[in-house]
Amino acid sequence: MQEILKSFMNEPWRLISTSMSKSLTKELEKELLLKHILYEKEAVAVARRKNNDDVIFFD
């Protein structure tokens, strides 16, 4: 999947490691509210912005 994502990633976005993905995904699960669109979905963190804390999740 990372090869496919690389073709879509532009600065300031960068792909993240598997361990970082697991960490960010766990944090998302803790922070989601009941009515959030990603609540109870199996979203996986795939990329992060270099200049802030925004993350792209794949569902």
Contacts in CASP RR format, 6 or more apart in sequence:
PFRMAT RR
TARGET T0000
AUTHOR 0000-0000-0000
METHOD contacts of the structure
MODEL  1
MQEILKSFMNEPWRLISTSMSKSLTKELEKELLLKHILYEKEAVAVARRK
NNDDVIFFD
1 46 0 8 1.000
1 58 0 8 1.000
2 15 0 8 1.000
2 46 0 8 1.000
5 15 0 8 1.000
5 46 0 8 1.000
5 47 0 8 1.000
6 15 0 8 1.000
9 15 0 8 1.000
9 47 0 8 1.000
11 50 0 8 1.000
12 49 0 8 1.000
12 50 0 8 1.000
12 51 0 8 1.000
13 47 0 8 1.000
13 48 0 8 1.000
13 49 0 8 1.000
13 50 0 8 1.000
13 56 0 8 1.000
14 47 0 8 1.000
14 48 0 8 1.000
14 49 0 8 1.000
14 50 0 8 1.000
15 46 0 8 1.000
15 47 0 8 1.000
16 24 0 8 1.000
16 45 0 8 1.000
16 46 0 8 1.000
16 47 0 8 1.000
16 48 0 8 1.000
20 45 0 8 1.000
20 48 0 8 1.000
21 44 0 8 1.000
21 45 0 8 1.000
21 46 0 8 1.000
24 45 0 8 1.000
24 48 0 8 1.000
24 55 0 8 1.000
25 43 0 8 1.000
25 44 0 8 1.000
25 45 0 8 1.000
25 57 0 8 1.000
28 38 0 8 1.000
28 43 0 8 1.000
28 45 0 8 1.000
28 55 0 8 1.000
28 57 0 8 1.000
32 38 0 8 1.000
32 39 0 8 1.000
33 39 0 8 1.000
38 57 0 8 1.000
38 59 0 8 1.000
41 59 0 8 1.000
42 59 0 8 1.000
43 57 0 8 1.000
43 58 0 8 1.000
43 59 0 8 1.000
44 57 0 8 1.000
44 58 0 8 1.000
44 59 0 8 1.000
45 55 0 8 1.000
45 56 0 8 1.000
45 57 0 8 1.000
45 58 0 8 1.000
46 56 0 8 1.000
46 57 0 8 1.000
46 58 0 8 1.000
47 55 0 8 1.000
47 56 0 8 1.000
48 54 0 8 1.000
48 55 0 8 1.000
48 56 0 8 1.000
49 55 0 8 1.000
END
